[in-house]
Amino acid sequence: MAQAITLARPYARAAFELADASGALAAWSQALTFAAAVAKDPRVAGLGNDPRVLASQLVALHLPQGMGSDAPFAMFLGELAEHRRMALLPEVADLFETYKRESESQLLVKVTSAMALDVAQAEQLKTSLKRRFKREIELETQVDASLLGGVVIDTGSEVIDGSVRGRLARLSSALTA
């Protein structure tokens, strides 16, 4: 996985720079999401290294409907196909989204809670996080009953563990030390 991310990073950066320069971040984001979904399909994954499949065929397979083969995104896919790197598309799409959020001063925050957050709680959390990180916040929530209570907030670079399970673990560690 680490190797795939390493290989995907320059492609993601190039895609971001092309999209940003042309003012088409949203369009490239959608196209990359589509191409990544195609690349993840097990029926397609094996074609990337098949010498009988031409690069142009791989590009056509990964292009969103209605996009021409002369579009900048198609040329980008052509580079990936020529170097047999189509399998990297899911990582490229993820990294592209990260670069896009950074350029738009957005932060993806993954919140794991013991119980589902209602709309008011989610909005209050977003407001607090926006104030703390001085960025627009996009929440991704999930429920994990094993936390017993509270939340775990993961910003990608920082984890704030406010769960009961985390507090009990810290208390246990303090008592045994």
Secondary structure, DSSP 8 states (H G I E B T S, - for coil): -HHHHHHHHHHHHHHHHHHHHHT-HHHHHHHHHHHHHHHHSHHHHGGGG-TTS-HHHHHHHHS-TT--TTSHHHHHHHHHHHTT-GGGHHHHHHHHHHHHHHHTTEEEEEEEESS---HHHHHHHHHHHHHHHTSEEEEEEEE-GGG-SSEEEE-SS-EEE--HHHHHHHHHHHHH-
